[in-house]
Amino acid sequence: MRRIGGWFTALLALALLVAGPAQPAAAADFISDPDVHAELKSAPGWVMMAFDFPLDPSTAKILVLNSAGENVTTGELAVEYTNVRAQLQADLPKDTYTVNYRVSKQDGEPVGGTFQFAYGKGTWTEVDEVWIGEEEQP
């Protein structure tokens, strides 16, 4: 299982290099799995984000909330250079999930944002929040 995660991380980082800059609508330059507004046929086991800059592991955080506002992340956050991954609870029900993230570049500049994905058909809401401080945590 660990080898699969390592290969996936490497492929995601390579995809970021090939894809170039993110579209202007993004709060930060990143790619994610699940993708923004993805409608998945099976429940995801994690949310992974790859940024175009090295991350400070001490400040990275991802919260994934279901439509009732409950946090569905579990375990420790994994940060590897430009990638961050949050494990999700097992047996997630079909729902629309909101990912709130906060990371810092190695120079300390905070970056935050929000996006949604769905397991099943998505019900999208306006999510333009930027989460960069402890007081703002969802």
C-alpha positions, 0 to 999 in steps of 0.5 A: 500500500505504501508503494502505491501512495509513493507512486501516486504522489510522484505522479501527482507532482509530475502532473503538476509540473506538466499542467503548468499554472492553475486556472485564474479562479483558484485561490492558489496554484494546486491540483487535487485528488479529488478534483474541484467539483469532481462527482465520484462514483466511489467514496474517496479514501483521502484528499491530496493536494499538490502545490507549485511551491514547497510547504512548511509542514508545521502549518499545513492543515486540511479539513474536509466537511460534509454538508452538515458541517462535520469534519470527516478527516481522520489520522495525521496529515501527511506533508511531503515537499509540495504535497499534502494528504488528509485521510478520510473516514471509512464508508463516507456516505454520498454527499457534497464535501467542502475542503478547507485548506491552509498551508504556508510557503517555506518563507512563511507566506500563508495560503488558504482556500476552499473547494468542493467535490462530491461522492455521487451527484454534487450540490455546489454552493458558493465557496470563496473563503480563504482560511489563513489564520487560526481564528478563522478555522472552520 
